[in-house]
Amino acid sequence: MPTNSILISTYNWPQALDLCLKSVLHQSVLPDEIVIADDGSRGETGDLVDRFMAESPVPVKHVWQPDEGFQLSRIRNKGIAAASGEYVIQIDGDLILHRHFVKDHLNFAHKGHFTTGSRVLLSPQTTEALFKANCIDIKKHSVDDRNFLNGIHLPFASVHKLISRRYKNKGKHKYYVKGCNMAFWKQDLLKVNGYNEAFLGWGREDSEIAIRLINAGIRKQFLKFGGISYHLYHKEASRELEERNIRMMQDAVDQKITWAEKGITEHM
């Protein structure tokens, strides 16, 4: 297995991050490193991370930047730059991970490919119950969750291989990814200069990096029935800049762009 870093992006939701970190330490295969990419959270998150660093058997890095609006691409680039692993498993800090999440991703890591996975959308009721109990036992507290088929775990490499390069990989789904559940070889991220920091506000930065990776000859594979994540319920972020981001994403398709003009080299 490659050396690996799990990259967790977060912003001002320590209650969710706490459950996320609990699920990371509950993994059947622990990551080699945890990198918390913090887009300007206030002190409560920092206090949580300090406590976690003192208790974690896994090395932890806390990468922080000032709060200057939604700057997910920039903080992810900073986190990737700080990561020491050959393989970067990227999640958001509002996920609870299946016990074999890291193991599944590492078993699925193939040179020349990047990976996207899916998620189960937890209901407000399930989310509230998990917070109240301060636990990560999804089955015990699950009520009216969505996309429940995404929670089926089949630990068979043959199944994953059969589906991986066919599922949501053609036509309108060619560039479909979920930024909250992705994995990359770090050298491939450097090849395209990481995330495009021209993306501001919510949306499409994950699709755009997928487009540039594909344009650069890195193939997408979909991890289905493995690498399972559970998304804690919250209200949707503002999408006021989404149209602008969609235009930049389409430019990457039309112009066959591979390199982000403002990307990870800003932080190396």
Secondary structure, DSSP 8 states (H G I E B T S, - for coil): ---EEEEEEE-S-HHHHHHHHHHHHT-SS--SEEEEEESS--HHHHHHHHHHHHH-SS-EEEEE----S--HHHHHHHHHHH--SSEEEEEETTEEE-TTHHHHHHHT--TTEEEE---EE--HHHHHHHHHHT---HHHH--S-B-GGGG-----HHHHHHHHTTTT-SGGGTT---TTEEEEEHHHHHHTTSS-TT--SSSSHHHHHHHHHHHTT-EEEE--SSS-EEE--------TTHHHHHHHHHHHHHTT----SSSGGGG-
